[in-house]
Amino acid sequence: DQQVKQNSPSLSVQEGRISILNCDYTNSMFDYFLWYKKYPAEGPTFLISISSIKDKNEDGRFTVFLNKSAKHLSLHIVPSQPGDSAVYFCAASQYGNKLVFGAGTILRVKS
Amino acid sequence: SQTIHQWPATLVQPVGSPLSLECTVEGTSNPNLYWYRQAAGRGLQLLFYSVGIGQISSEVPQNLSASRPQDRQFILSSKKLLLSDSGFYLCAWNTGTSTYEQYFGPGTRLTVT
């Protein structure tokens, strides 16, 4: 049972424009959500997170939005840069410790 | 600052051979430790986690095992590798009292032939 889904395997965006990566979840008990960025042959790097008591969290060019009623979150990157090209993973947690990851979305930022 | 190490970086092993992957964390005490696997084109699958020395929780039944002989050392093992064990193995840590973020090591690429 896939509790965290990233339905878009890939996304291509022009440099300077907005990148929007989406994630859906099924477990209403998830209380914390995270986004990770991963380059090939490297470990994922933590980007940004959001608690279920919030609907938005912003950190520089990265903003995460949470819609609990729709069980949906999204990551916005503005403006997109070529160095943002990577695989982005959405993850969710219930009561800490264990993270459930989505399958990832490959972002390509074209210059 | 905290750092996490994994070795080896790459490994090619024949089917039926044993496996030992090591992960160590520096700069923190009593971390929670995790082993994940990323199969080709797939997300990250949690294999094992540990909240303390000798305490291992298994998430997925398989021919892999994990051990934590020291506070900041986490080992992933197998007695006999299968072709399906190929993948990218990642170790991660966080503190017991932190928020939910986990911090990952550089990973080990395992190819079973």
Backbone of each chain as ProteinMPNN parsed JSONL, in Angstrom:
{"seq_chain_A": "DQQVKQNSPSLSVQEGRISILNCDYTNSMFDYFLWYKKYPAEGPTFLISISSIKDKNEDGRFTVFLNKSAKHLSLHIVPSQPGDSAVYFCAASQYGNKLVFGAGTILRVKS", "coords_chain_A": {"N_chain_A": [[0.851, -1.186, 0.0], [0.754, 2.051, -1.046], [1.435, 4.72, 0.718], [2.338, 7.278, 0.406], [2.388, 9.255, -2.371], [3.879, 10.254, -5.373], [2.879, 11.396, -8.174], [3.849, 12.363, -10.547], [6.4, 11.388, -12.513], [8.41, 12.899, -13.655], [9.5, 16.297, -14.301], [9.807, 19.173, -16.235], [11.268, 22.34, -16.421], [11.671, 25.77, -17.262], [14.567, 27.74, -16.697], [14.399, 30.167, -14.099], [11.668, 30.189, -13.974], [8.727, 29.009, -12.162], [8.861, 26.004, -10.273], [6.765, 23.344, -9.552], [6.187, 20.803, -7.431], [4.404, 17.901, -6.671], [2.604, 16.013, -4.16], [0.817, 13.357, -2.769], [-1.01, 11.903, -0.064], [-2.241, 9.144, 1.894], [-2.679, 8.418, 4.504], [-4.253, 9.69, 7.166], [-3.207, 10.124, 9.631], [-0.639, 10.979, 9.498], [1.636, 13.409, 10.633], [3.665, 15.106, 10.036], [5.61, 16.46, 7.455], [8.008, 16.17, 4.844], [10.462, 17.371, 2.504], [12.92, 16.141, 0.348], [15.956, 16.42, -1.47], [17.742, 14.885, -4.074], [20.762, 14.058, -5.581], [22.224, 12.118, -8.273], [23.789, 9.1, -7.21], [24.276, 10.031, -4.661], [23.461, 10.675, -1.179], [20.139, 11.572, -0.033], [19.265, 15.01, 0.549], [18.061, 17.001, 3.115], [15.463, 19.338, 2.62], [13.146, 21.007, 3.255], [10.458, 21.286, 5.606], [7.184, 20.601, 7.011], [4.811, 20.98, 9.554], [1.76, 19.318, 10.489], [0.074, 21.118, 11.627], [0.315, 23.455, 10.367], [-0.139, 25.327, 7.277], [1.576, 26.295, 5.47], [5.018, 26.71, 4.746], [8.015, 28.469, 4.501], [11.193, 28.857, 2.997], [13.576, 30.662, 1.906], [13.99, 30.239, -1.507], [12.265, 28.152, -1.533], [9.074, 26.829, -0.896], [6.684, 25.134, 0.972], [3.475, 23.813, 0.737], [0.6, 22.747, 2.475], [-2.316, 20.898, 2.234], [-4.57, 19.686, 4.135], [-7.167, 18.685, 4.054], [-7.407, 17.761, 1.486], [-5.403, 15.975, 1.525], [-2.838, 16.557, 0.484], [0.28, 17.817, -0.569], [2.586, 20.318, -1.664], [5.595, 21.396, -3.259], [7.092, 24.398, -3.928], [9.358, 25.986, -6.033], [10.986, 28.896, -6.488], [12.91, 31.488, -7.903], [13.406, 28.896, -10.348], [16.472, 27.143, -10.721], [19.282, 25.958, -12.674], [20.876, 24.297, -11.045], [19.025, 23.179, -9.402], [18.145, 20.929, -10.555], [17.386, 17.648, -10.038], [16.407, 14.699, -8.176], [13.409, 14.79, -6.406], [12.103, 13.984, -3.312], [9.202, 13.341, -1.536], [8.209, 12.991, 1.857], [6.654, 11.469, 4.693], [5.598, 11.443, 8.123], [4.585, 9.763, 11.076], [4.129, 10.366, 14.329], [6.866, 10.642, 14.607], [10.258, 9.308, 14.165], [9.862, 7.07, 12.021], [9.995, 7.464, 8.552], [7.978, 7.712, 5.665], [8.43, 7.38, 2.307], [7.794, 8.91, -0.876], [7.897, 7.941, -4.386], [9.449, 9.674, -5.785], [10.242, 12.556, -7.836], [11.652, 13.536, -10.839], [13.271, 16.465, -11.443], [13.981, 18.7, -13.995], [15.718, 21.495, -14.823], [15.872, 23.768, -17.281], [18.309, 25.699, -18.943]], "CA_chain_A": [[0.0, 0.0, 0.0], [1.598, 3.233, -1.172], [0.817, 5.752, 1.529], [2.802, 8.567, -0.086], [2.467, 9.111, -3.821], [4.288, 11.353, -6.232], [2.32, 10.86, -9.408], [4.589, 12.833, -11.717], [7.777, 10.867, -12.462], [9.379, 13.915, -14.053], [9.007, 17.648, -14.556], [10.802, 20.0, -16.908], [10.929, 23.745, -16.204], [12.655, 26.722, -17.753], [15.264, 28.512, -15.664], [13.753, 31.414, -13.72], [10.237, 29.994, -13.769], [8.371, 28.281, -10.946], [8.717, 24.556, -10.299], [5.78, 22.877, -8.565], [6.228, 19.353, -7.274], [3.213, 17.513, -5.914], [2.67, 14.79, -3.353], [-0.451, 13.009, -2.132], [-0.867, 10.861, 0.947], [-3.507, 8.504, 2.218], [-2.792, 8.194, 5.944], [-4.617, 10.954, 7.814], [-2.484, 10.22, 10.895], [0.653, 11.636, 9.288], [1.616, 14.714, 11.283], [4.835, 15.891, 9.654], [5.929, 16.183, 6.052], [9.33, 16.661, 4.505], [10.945, 17.254, 1.13], [14.335, 15.889, 0.202], [16.527, 16.552, -2.808], [18.782, 13.866, -4.23], [21.544, 13.962, -6.81], [22.629, 10.73, -8.541], [24.879, 8.489, -6.448], [24.468, 10.704, -3.383], [22.342, 10.558, -0.262], [19.187, 12.689, -0.065], [19.531, 16.162, 1.402], [16.827, 17.593, 3.622], [15.189, 20.668, 2.066], [12.165, 21.805, 3.984], [9.439, 20.447, 6.208], [6.0, 21.295, 7.502], [3.988, 20.264, 10.513], [0.357, 19.255, 10.081], [-0.699, 22.226, 12.199], [0.52, 24.602, 9.486], [-0.483, 25.092, 5.883], [2.617, 26.846, 4.609], [6.321, 26.979, 5.338], [8.838, 29.08, 3.467], [12.621, 28.956, 3.293], [14.243, 31.169, 0.706], [13.267, 29.983, -2.767], [11.44, 26.954, -1.371], [7.868, 26.943, -0.083], [5.864, 23.931, 0.984], [2.073, 24.041, 1.06], [-0.092, 21.54, 2.917], [-3.779, 20.919, 2.205], [-4.909, 18.471, 4.87], [-8.457, 18.136, 3.634], [-7.159, 17.041, 0.231], [-4.246, 15.1, 1.755], [-1.963, 16.955, -0.624], [1.252, 18.869, -0.329], [3.355, 20.686, -2.847], [6.83, 22.154, -3.078], [7.283, 25.413, -4.947], [10.717, 26.516, -6.122], [10.926, 30.12, -7.28], [12.922, 31.013, -9.29], [14.134, 27.646, -10.549], [17.84, 27.302, -11.22], [19.795, 24.682, -13.204], [21.366, 23.483, -9.939], [17.897, 22.517, -8.746], [17.877, 19.673, -11.257], [17.642, 16.544, -9.111], [15.193, 13.959, -7.81], [12.801, 15.314, -5.194], [11.292, 13.008, -2.604], [8.279, 13.734, -0.484], [8.181, 12.001, 2.924], [5.682, 11.766, 5.743], [5.888, 10.754, 9.375], [3.55, 9.69, 12.108], [4.719, 10.243, 15.669], [8.32, 10.654, 14.573], [11.088, 8.162, 13.831], [9.831, 6.432, 10.715], [9.544, 8.247, 7.409], [7.477, 6.996, 4.497], [8.829, 8.184, 1.156], [7.236, 8.718, -2.198], [8.812, 7.365, -5.373], [10.323, 10.715, -6.293], [9.993, 13.254, -9.102], [12.872, 14.077, -11.433], [13.123, 17.838, -11.909], [15.008, 19.203, -14.912], [15.616, 22.93, -15.046], [16.585, 24.059, -18.513], [18.836, 27.072, -19.022]], "C_chain_A": [[0.885, 1.234, 0.0], [0.933, 4.378, -0.43], [1.203, 7.156, 1.082], [3.054, 8.418, -1.583], [2.94, 10.397, -4.476], [3.966, 10.906, -7.65], [3.036, 11.329, -10.66], [6.019, 12.322, -11.642], [8.815, 11.929, -12.814], [8.684, 15.226, -14.348], [10.139, 18.433, -15.192], [10.354, 21.456, -16.857], [12.039, 24.626, -16.767], [13.277, 27.471, -16.573], [14.539, 29.827, -15.401], [12.257, 31.28, -13.47], [9.994, 29.215, -12.478], [8.327, 26.775, -11.214], [7.73, 24.179, -9.205], [5.795, 21.356, -8.565], [5.121, 18.946, -6.309], [3.371, 16.168, -5.224], [1.301, 14.575, -2.726], [-0.218, 11.909, -1.105], [-2.24, 10.33, 1.332], [-3.745, 8.378, 3.727], [-3.056, 9.526, 6.658], [-3.915, 11.14, 9.159], [-1.087, 10.813, 10.728], [0.605, 13.049, 9.869], [2.811, 15.591, 10.914], [5.252, 15.462, 8.263], [7.241, 16.854, 5.686], [9.568, 16.526, 3.009], [12.463, 17.091, 1.165], [14.711, 16.039, -1.262], [17.665, 15.55, -2.917], [19.437, 13.972, -5.599], [21.942, 12.505, -7.02], [23.835, 10.316, -7.711], [25.219, 9.249, -5.168], [23.28, 10.426, -2.466], [21.406, 11.749, -0.378], [19.593, 13.781, 0.924], [18.206, 16.768, 1.831], [16.668, 19.016, 3.096], [14.317, 21.506, 2.991], [11.111, 20.872, 4.54], [8.253, 21.29, 6.651], [5.252, 20.394, 8.466], [2.53, 20.298, 10.057], [-0.488, 20.376, 10.681], [-0.528, 23.51, 11.375], [0.034, 24.286, 8.078], [0.564, 25.639, 4.925], [3.905, 27.011, 5.412], [7.257, 27.422, 4.222], [10.283, 29.152, 3.92], [13.334, 29.374, 2.016], [13.407, 30.931, -0.536], [12.271, 28.834, -2.656], [10.262, 27.227, -0.442], [7.11, 25.629, -0.17], [4.463, 24.315, 1.45], [1.429, 22.709, 1.438], [-1.593, 21.772, 2.905], [-4.254, 19.621, 2.846], [-6.219, 17.862, 4.414], [-8.311, 17.33, 2.356], [-6.05, 16.018, 0.377], [-3.211, 15.316, 0.645], [-0.966, 17.989, -0.14], [2.037, 19.127, -1.605], [4.581, 21.481, -2.429], [6.957, 23.113, -4.249], [8.72, 25.915, -4.886], [10.671, 27.72, -7.057], [12.118, 31.027, -6.928], [13.721, 29.721, -9.393], [15.501, 27.931, -11.16], [18.333, 25.953, -11.741], [20.305, 23.749, -12.112], [20.267, 22.799, -9.155], [17.552, 21.187, -9.412], [18.333, 18.501, -10.398], [16.362, 15.733, -8.993], [14.691, 14.507, -6.478], [11.874, 14.266, -4.596], [10.433, 13.715, -1.569], [8.296, 12.628, 0.573], [7.193, 12.444, 3.996], [5.99, 10.928, 6.976], [4.681, 10.798, 10.307], [4.252, 9.437, 13.438], [6.242, 10.114, 15.638], [8.942, 9.359, 14.108], [10.977, 7.67, 12.399], [9.26, 7.361, 9.646], [9.062, 7.315, 6.309], [7.715, 7.892, 3.288], [7.975, 7.886, -0.059], [8.304, 8.214, -3.152], [9.739, 8.394, -5.997], [9.858, 11.302, -7.614], [11.314, 13.829, -9.586], [12.576, 15.475, -11.959], [14.298, 18.194, -12.812], [14.753, 20.68, -15.153], [16.497, 23.275, -16.235], [17.056, 25.503, -18.527], [18.699, 27.64, -20.432]], "O_chain_A": [[1.67, 1.446, 0.924], [-0.044, 4.945, -0.918], [0.479, 8.116, 1.348], [3.832, 7.566, -2.011], [2.456, 11.485, -4.166], [4.707, 10.124, -8.247], [2.849, 10.751, -11.73], [6.785, 12.773, -10.79], [9.952, 11.879, -12.343], [7.482, 15.283, -14.605], [11.285, 18.367, -14.747], [9.216, 21.778, -17.201], [13.212, 24.252, -16.742], [12.607, 27.788, -15.59], [14.119, 30.517, -16.33], [11.647, 32.142, -12.838], [10.935, 28.814, -11.793], [7.822, 26.329, -12.244], [7.844, 24.639, -8.069], [5.463, 20.712, -9.56], [4.928, 19.569, -5.265], [4.153, 15.313, -5.64], [0.697, 15.514, -2.209], [0.677, 11.08, -1.268], [-3.261, 10.985, 1.123], [-4.887, 8.247, 4.168], [-2.173, 10.381, 6.737], [-4.02, 12.207, 9.765], [-0.423, 11.116, 11.72], [-0.346, 13.794, 9.631], [2.949, 16.7, 11.43], [5.252, 14.277, 7.928], [7.548, 17.952, 6.15], [8.966, 15.688, 2.337], [13.177, 17.784, 1.89], [13.901, 15.816, -2.162], [18.452, 15.381, -1.985], [18.767, 13.975, -6.632], [21.994, 11.733, -6.062], [24.779, 11.086, -7.535], [26.328, 9.123, -4.649], [22.222, 9.995, -2.923], [21.833, 12.83, -0.783], [20.176, 13.516, 1.976], [17.331, 17.018, 1.002], [17.612, 19.806, 3.12], [14.716, 22.578, 3.444], [10.893, 19.786, 4.004], [8.309, 22.52, 6.663], [5.085, 19.199, 8.223], [2.121, 21.201, 9.327], [-1.639, 20.563, 10.286], [-1.16, 24.526, 11.664], [-0.178, 23.125, 7.728], [0.454, 25.468, 3.711], [3.889, 27.393, 6.582], [7.288, 26.829, 3.143], [10.57, 29.467, 5.075], [13.652, 28.547, 1.162], [12.257, 31.364, -0.615], [11.515, 28.577, -3.592], [10.422, 27.779, 0.647], [6.919, 25.08, -1.255], [4.294, 25.045, 2.426], [1.677, 21.682, 0.807], [-2.083, 22.733, 3.499], [-4.332, 18.585, 2.187], [-6.359, 16.639, 4.395], [-9.007, 16.334, 2.16], [-5.781, 15.265, -0.559], [-2.781, 14.378, -0.028], [-1.311, 18.913, 0.597], [2.135, 18.278, -2.49], [4.597, 22.145, -1.392], [6.934, 22.704, -5.41], [9.232, 26.23, -3.811], [10.363, 27.598, -8.242], [12.321, 31.314, -5.748], [14.626, 29.49, -8.591], [15.664, 28.825, -11.99], [17.853, 24.91, -11.296], [20.18, 22.531, -12.238], [20.543, 21.93, -8.328], [16.755, 20.413, -8.883], [19.513, 18.377, -10.071], [15.357, 16.043, -9.632], [15.466, 14.668, -5.534], [10.988, 13.734, -5.265], [10.904, 14.578, -0.828], [8.388, 11.45, 0.227], [6.936, 13.634, 4.176], [6.567, 9.845, 6.881], [3.889, 11.74, 10.309], [4.892, 8.403, 13.627], [6.836, 9.538, 16.549], [8.245, 8.427, 13.707], [11.92, 7.839, 11.626], [8.195, 7.956, 9.813], [9.657, 6.268, 6.054], [7.252, 9.032, 3.254], [7.497, 6.767, -0.248], [9.469, 8.076, -2.78], [10.707, 8.034, -6.666], [9.178, 10.646, -8.403], [12.012, 14.521, -8.844], [11.721, 15.644, -12.828], [15.458, 18.015, -12.443], [13.686, 21.063, -15.633], [17.714, 23.096, -16.196], [16.311, 26.416, -18.172], [19.091, 28.781, -20.679]]}, "seq_chain_B": "SQTIHQWPATLVQPVGSPLSLECTVEGTSNPNLYWYRQAAGRGLQLLFYSVGIGQISSEVPQNLSASRPQDRQFILSSKKLLLSDSGFYLCAWNTGTSTYEQYFGPGTRLTVT", "coords_chain_B": {"N_chain_B": [[30.207, 19.722, 14.262], [27.835, 17.375, 12.903], [28.582, 14.352, 11.193], [28.128, 11.783, 8.76], [29.155, 8.614, 7.776], [29.579, 6.202, 5.215], [30.552, 2.993, 4.069], [31.478, 0.284, 1.887], [31.682, 2.596, -0.943], [30.887, 1.635, -3.406], [29.967, -1.645, -4.494], [30.372, -4.847, -5.788], [28.998, -7.932, -5.862], [28.834, -11.516, -5.947], [25.935, -13.633, -6.396], [24.77, -15.282, -3.505], [26.919, -14.724, -1.917], [28.327, -13.277, 1.139], [27.411, -10.202, 2.907], [28.441, -7.058, 4.133], [27.79, -3.952, 5.223], [28.788, -0.799, 6.373], [28.077, 1.848, 8.637], [28.771, 4.908, 10.144], [28.401, 7.467, 12.575], [29.368, 10.719, 13.422], [29.923, 13.19, 15.955], [27.636, 13.315, 17.485], [25.57, 11.946, 20.091], [23.979, 8.88, 21.023], [22.264, 8.535, 18.692], [19.31, 8.028, 16.654], [19.267, 5.473, 14.279], [19.147, 4.482, 10.853], [18.499, 2.206, 8.171], [18.054, 2.342, 4.722], [16.818, 1.308, 1.504], [17.13, 2.02, -1.898], [15.715, 0.926, -4.674], [16.18, 0.512, -8.236], [14.694, 3.208, -9.897], [12.81, 3.503, -7.94], [11.283, 4.574, -4.817], [12.5, 5.418, -1.506], [12.982, 2.806, 0.688], [12.366, 1.872, 3.941], [14.4, -0.205, 5.831], [15.583, -1.098, 8.291], [15.598, 0.155, 11.68], [17.108, 1.768, 14.516], [17.103, 2.56, 17.917], [18.925, 2.503, 19.871], [21.916, 0.948, 21.267], [22.144, -2.38, 20.297], [19.417, -2.499, 19.869], [17.173, -3.227, 17.494], [14.874, -2.692, 14.948], [12.936, -4.283, 12.542], [11.685, -3.598, 9.37], [10.989, -4.765, 6.967], [10.526, -8.018, 5.947], [13.178, -10.139, 5.022], [16.274, -11.317, 3.581], [18.169, -9.857, 4.844], [19.966, -8.409, 7.599], [20.459, -6.386, 10.531], [22.756, -4.723, 12.721], [23.806, -3.134, 15.748], [26.488, -2.506, 17.131], [27.895, -0.567, 18.509], [27.377, 2.737, 19.879], [27.336, 4.66, 17.813], [27.488, 3.246, 15.467], [26.338, 1.361, 12.78], [25.383, -1.57, 11.21], [24.776, -3.306, 8.238], [23.873, -6.467, 7.116], [24.205, -9.588, 5.316], [23.842, -13.078, 4.926], [23.7, -14.56, 2.621], [23.592, -13.27, -0.463], [20.983, -12.168, -2.682], [19.888, -11.749, -6.1], [17.929, -9.8, -6.107], [18.684, -8.137, -4.091], [20.199, -6.103, -5.021], [20.859, -2.613, -5.251], [20.651, 0.771, -4.02], [21.997, 1.591, -1.049], [21.225, 3.271, 1.856], [22.219, 4.975, 4.761], [20.932, 6.61, 7.594], [20.47, 9.211, 10.064], [19.033, 10.566, 13.064], [18.45, 12.645, 15.942], [17.323, 11.504, 19.109], [15.632, 13.262, 20.315], [14.973, 15.107, 18.493], [13.29, 16.934, 15.886], [11.576, 15.593, 13.044], [13.32, 15.314, 10.972], [15.625, 13.456, 9.056], [19.014, 12.627, 8.45], [21.095, 11.903, 5.822], [23.597, 9.509, 4.784], [26.259, 9.124, 2.291], [25.697, 6.85, 0.815], [25.712, 3.423, -0.493], [26.361, 1.737, -3.412], [25.164, -1.256, -4.381], [25.692, -4.042, -6.34], [24.484, -7.061, -7.282], [25.592, -9.922, -8.774]], "CA_chain_B": [[29.045, 19.37, 13.454], [27.663, 15.937, 12.743], [28.833, 13.783, 9.873], [27.777, 10.367, 8.652], [30.01, 7.932, 6.805], [29.195, 4.865, 4.779], [31.483, 2.332, 3.176], [32.144, 0.959, 0.776], [30.834, 3.428, -1.798], [30.324, 0.722, -4.405], [30.273, -3.045, -4.203], [29.838, -5.838, -6.716], [29.111, -9.204, -5.181], [28.091, -12.592, -6.607], [24.808, -14.235, -5.673], [25.157, -16.268, -2.506], [28.041, -14.262, -1.085], [27.886, -12.488, 2.293], [27.441, -8.753, 2.765], [28.562, -6.235, 5.329], [27.89, -2.515, 4.958], [28.968, -0.121, 7.652], [27.68, 3.246, 8.753], [29.136, 5.514, 11.417], [28.006, 8.859, 12.746], [30.254, 11.478, 14.298], [29.47, 14.493, 16.426], [26.389, 13.241, 18.239], [25.472, 10.759, 20.937], [22.7, 8.17, 21.064], [21.378, 8.864, 17.567], [18.511, 7.005, 15.987], [19.945, 5.11, 13.035], [18.219, 3.886, 9.886], [18.951, 1.699, 6.871], [17.087, 2.392, 3.631], [17.254, 0.856, 0.188], [16.469, 2.574, -3.077], [15.852, 0.103, -5.866], [16.194, 1.322, -9.458], [13.423, 3.834, -10.237], [11.856, 3.423, -6.834], [11.524, 5.447, -3.675], [13.325, 4.911, -0.415], [12.282, 1.834, 1.521], [12.993, 1.675, 5.241], [14.702, -1.613, 6.1], [15.791, -1.272, 9.73], [15.961, 1.322, 12.461], [17.625, 1.45, 15.84], [17.06, 3.691, 18.84], [19.996, 2.354, 20.847], [22.797, -0.209, 21.096], [21.499, -3.682, 20.374], [17.97, -2.402, 19.628], [16.946, -3.193, 16.062], [13.52, -2.972, 14.481], [12.932, -4.642, 11.132], [10.478, -3.152, 8.69], [10.682, -5.58, 5.793], [11.109, -9.362, 6.044], [14.087, -10.376, 3.92], [17.469, -12.025, 4.013], [19.114, -8.903, 5.402], [19.885, -8.173, 9.043], [21.193, -5.203, 10.971], [23.266, -4.761, 14.085], [24.33, -1.873, 16.267], [27.408, -2.92, 18.194], [28.314, 0.616, 19.26], [26.367, 3.798, 19.867], [27.274, 5.41, 16.561], [27.836, 2.334, 14.389], [25.186, 0.583, 12.32], [25.899, -2.49, 10.198], [23.793, -4.071, 7.471], [24.525, -7.718, 6.741], [23.474, -10.701, 4.745], [24.664, -14.29, 4.849], [23.7, -14.987, 1.218], [22.931, -12.255, -1.271], [20.122, -12.499, -3.803], [19.904, -10.733, -7.157], [16.991, -8.739, -5.742], [19.297, -7.266, -3.084], [20.873, -4.985, -5.685], [20.224, -1.315, -5.028], [21.433, 1.843, -3.396], [21.716, 1.477, 0.378], [21.462, 4.544, 2.533], [22.133, 5.048, 6.206], [20.487, 7.937, 8.024], [20.402, 9.383, 11.516], [18.528, 11.774, 13.7], [18.579, 12.537, 17.385], [16.119, 10.973, 19.737], [14.735, 14.323, 20.768], [14.858, 16.114, 17.439], [12.114, 16.818, 15.027], [11.52, 14.351, 12.295], [14.284, 15.261, 9.878], [16.699, 12.481, 9.071], [20.161, 13.079, 7.662], [21.544, 10.716, 5.114], [24.964, 9.328, 4.343], [26.453, 9.176, 0.841], [25.133, 5.667, 0.187], [26.513, 2.348, -1.085], [25.751, 1.109, -4.58], [25.41, -2.696, -4.372], [25.261, -4.804, -7.507], [24.63, -8.5, -7.078], [25.703, -10.498, -10.134]], "C_chain_B": [[29.016, 17.847, 13.252], [27.969, 15.504, 11.315], [28.492, 12.3, 9.92], [28.583, 9.759, 7.516], [29.422, 6.569, 6.473], [30.319, 4.293, 3.932], [31.124, 0.862, 3.053], [31.168, 1.815, -0.026], [30.162, 2.595, -2.88], [30.799, -0.69, -4.088], [29.61, -3.927, -5.245], [30.091, -7.199, -6.093], [28.349, -10.284, -5.947], [26.934, -13.071, -5.736], [25.335, -15.289, -4.704], [26.301, -15.849, -1.61], [27.512, -13.452, 0.1], [28.037, -10.995, 2.03], [27.65, -8.104, 4.118], [28.77, -4.795, 4.903], [27.936, -1.8, 6.299], [28.61, 1.353, 7.559], [28.129, 3.751, 10.12], [28.75, 6.987, 11.409], [28.971, 9.506, 13.728], [29.567, 12.749, 14.759], [28.145, 14.488, 17.147], [26.394, 11.968, 19.074], [24.056, 10.201, 20.902], [21.768, 8.57, 19.912], [20.425, 7.709, 17.272], [19.193, 6.729, 14.65], [19.001, 4.303, 12.155], [18.995, 3.324, 8.703], [17.79, 1.746, 5.896], [17.692, 1.733, 2.396], [16.434, 1.579, -0.873], [16.739, 1.644, -4.243], [15.728, 1.011, -7.09], [14.8, 1.87, -9.757], [12.383, 3.818, -9.139], [12.197, 4.432, -5.759], [12.405, 4.777, -2.651], [12.49, 3.998, 0.473], [13.041, 1.648, 2.824], [13.168, 0.181, 5.495], [14.779, -1.879, 7.61], [15.955, 0.089, 10.391], [16.326, 0.893, 13.869], [17.611, 2.698, 16.711], [18.155, 3.587, 19.9], [20.809, 1.094, 20.57], [22.007, -1.496, 21.271], [20.006, -3.684, 20.12], [17.733, -2.202, 18.14], [15.484, -3.51, 15.779], [13.573, -3.213, 12.988], [11.602, -4.237, 10.515], [10.047, -4.085, 7.563], [11.325, -6.957, 5.956], [11.986, -9.666, 4.83], [15.299, -11.123, 4.444], [18.549, -11.081, 4.51], [18.922, -8.813, 6.909], [20.697, -6.94, 9.374], [21.657, -5.4, 12.401], [23.808, -3.402, 14.458], [25.245, -2.209, 17.443], [27.912, -1.772, 19.063], [27.293, 1.728, 19.051], [26.213, 4.453, 18.502], [27.668, 4.555, 15.36], [26.642, 1.447, 14.076], [25.652, -0.266, 11.16], [24.738, -3.227, 9.545], [24.482, -5.306, 6.913], [23.582, -8.655, 6.01], [24.399, -11.899, 4.71], [24.781, -14.762, 3.405], [22.911, -13.994, 0.393], [22.088, -12.864, -2.388], [20.254, -11.411, -4.861], [19.047, -9.526, -6.773], [17.534, -7.813, -4.659], [20.049, -6.094, -3.712], [20.113, -3.688, -5.438], [21.196, -0.35, -4.401], [21.039, 1.868, -1.93], [22.146, 2.758, 1.087], [21.295, 4.389, 4.028], [21.714, 6.469, 6.573], [20.459, 7.981, 9.546], [19.538, 10.581, 11.865], [18.666, 11.586, 15.208], [17.254, 12.082, 17.979], [15.126, 12.034, 20.127], [14.502, 15.376, 19.701], [13.475, 16.054, 16.8], [12.346, 15.653, 14.079], [12.569, 14.242, 11.197], [15.326, 14.175, 10.107], [17.776, 12.949, 8.111], [20.881, 11.857, 7.111], [23.039, 10.722, 4.841], [25.044, 9.309, 2.825], [25.952, 7.938, 0.111], [26.165, 4.668, -0.303], [25.731, 1.746, -2.243], [26.144, -0.361, -4.583], [24.848, -3.326, -5.638], [25.54, -6.272, -7.236], [24.583, -9.168, -8.45], [25.496, -12.015, -10.124]], "O_chain_B": [[30.02, 17.151, 13.408], [27.652, 16.208, 10.356], [28.558, 11.655, 10.967], [28.676, 10.329, 6.429], [28.852, 5.885, 7.323], [30.962, 5.014, 3.168], [30.552, 0.264, 3.965], [29.959, 1.757, 0.198], [29.004, 2.828, -3.225], [31.863, -0.903, -3.507], [28.427, -3.768, -5.546], [31.232, -7.578, -5.828], [27.311, -9.991, -6.54], [26.953, -12.934, -4.513], [26.221, -16.077, -5.034], [26.622, -16.542, -0.645], [26.372, -12.989, 0.071], [28.69, -10.575, 1.075], [27.101, -8.55, 5.126], [29.787, -4.452, 4.301], [27.218, -2.152, 7.235], [28.817, 2.004, 6.534], [27.895, 3.097, 11.136], [28.774, 7.653, 10.374], [29.342, 8.909, 14.739], [28.735, 13.315, 14.05], [27.578, 15.55, 17.4], [27.138, 11.029, 18.789], [23.077, 10.936, 20.77], [20.607, 8.906, 20.146], [20.707, 6.557, 17.604], [19.641, 7.654, 13.973], [18.167, 3.542, 12.645], [20.009, 3.882, 8.284], [16.694, 1.265, 6.185], [18.911, 1.617, 2.265], [15.217, 1.725, -0.758], [17.861, 1.578, -4.744], [15.233, 2.134, -6.994], [13.838, 1.109, -9.86], [11.208, 4.088, -9.384], [13.254, 5.061, -5.784], [12.978, 3.714, -2.891], [11.42, 4.382, 0.947], [14.223, 1.305, 2.815], [12.219, -0.597, 5.391], [14.115, -2.778, 8.127], [16.39, 1.052, 9.759], [15.928, -0.167, 14.351], [18.055, 3.765, 16.288], [18.299, 4.481, 20.734], [20.428, 0.272, 19.736], [21.296, -1.678, 22.259], [19.377, -4.742, 20.148], [18.048, -1.148, 17.587], [14.932, -4.476, 16.307], [14.183, -2.44, 12.249], [10.536, -4.502, 11.069], [8.86, -4.176, 7.248], [12.545, -7.053, 6.091], [11.546, -9.456, 3.7], [15.344, -11.513, 5.611], [19.718, -11.46, 4.591], [17.845, -9.107, 7.427], [21.529, -6.503, 8.579], [21.05, -6.132, 13.182], [24.215, -2.618, 13.6], [24.822, -2.197, 18.599], [28.308, -1.978, 20.21], [26.454, 1.658, 18.153], [25.1, 4.765, 18.079], [28.129, 5.081, 14.347], [26.021, 0.865, 14.965], [26.255, 0.25, 10.219], [23.833, -3.711, 10.224], [25.549, -5.208, 6.309], [22.358, -8.536, 6.074], [25.602, -11.756, 4.49], [25.814, -15.294, 3.0], [21.693, -13.89, 0.535], [22.417, -13.906, -2.954], [20.676, -10.293, -4.566], [19.392, -8.383, -7.074], [16.904, -6.803, -4.342], [20.487, -5.189, -3.002], [18.883, -3.668, -5.42], [22.391, -0.619, -4.272], [19.884, 2.135, -1.598], [23.267, 3.244, 0.932], [20.353, 3.754, 4.503], [22.115, 7.425, 5.909], [20.43, 6.952, 10.221], [19.344, 11.488, 11.056], [18.966, 10.49, 15.681], [16.194, 12.273, 17.382], [13.932, 11.767, 20.259], [13.903, 16.418, 19.969], [12.631, 15.228, 17.147], [13.227, 14.824, 14.308], [12.695, 13.196, 10.56], [15.837, 14.004, 11.214], [17.492, 13.583, 7.094], [21.221, 10.921, 7.835], [23.663, 11.772, 4.688], [24.03, 9.457, 2.143], [25.795, 7.976, -1.109], [27.333, 5.004, -0.503], [24.593, 1.304, -2.083], [27.316, -0.69, -4.765], [23.671, -3.159, -5.96], [26.679, -6.673, -6.993], [23.622, -8.986, -9.198], [25.556, -12.653, -11.175]]}, "name": "protein", "num_of_chains": 2, "seq": "DQQVKQNSPSLSVQEGRISILNCDYTNSMFDYFLWYKKYPAEGPTFLISISSIKDKNEDGRFTVFLNKSAKHLSLHIVPSQPGDSAVYFCAASQYGNKLVFGAGTILRVKSSQTIHQWPATLVQPVGSPLSLECTVEGTSNPNLYWYRQAAGRGLQLLFYSVGIGQISSEVPQNLSASRPQDRQFILSSKKLLLSDSGFYLCAWNTGTSTYEQYFGPGTRLTVT"}
